[in-house]
């Protein structure tokens, strides 16, 4: 029995060893690898169609220089969707509810986009810190504000993904606990809360996919800004 609501977000351990690395590795076994067959089965075809359309939509506003990120962004999208959806299964651990993991993904990728912008077009990259036509007395203040907004981007990426998934898991647990508590005393109310639980689970499936897409979409916008 769980001691509190937040115990479900604790990283599982076995013999004192954290299993988060195993939780990050096993989902890759669910992905289809390339095949030498002329015709693929339905699941391979569906996976290929999804990756093709997602990559096409994601890279549409990017320049040719930004298309080099296609493999990385598509892989990250599939990886995050898989982790988020598997975390909705009972008795499973969701690594993307850990802020440290999300920041570990967001900070290096964001930093790479910034460094690429400073290397390829330093004037344009630094120009974002000072909007054109700024009054002279406001220049120091705006530079500080724009610098803070730039540095807070990876934090916003990580916190957004963590907060949305954590809130969804807590809501599901609270509604499920209420359903089992009311089942013996008020079965009619318990039936209504069970229906609410089903609807909430469907909503969380959509949130899990949308948040993975938003994470990758914002990264693509940062790439577009710096390429």
Order of alpha helices (4+ residues) and beta strands (2+ residues): beta-beta-alpha-alpha-alpha-alpha-alpha-alpha-alpha-alpha
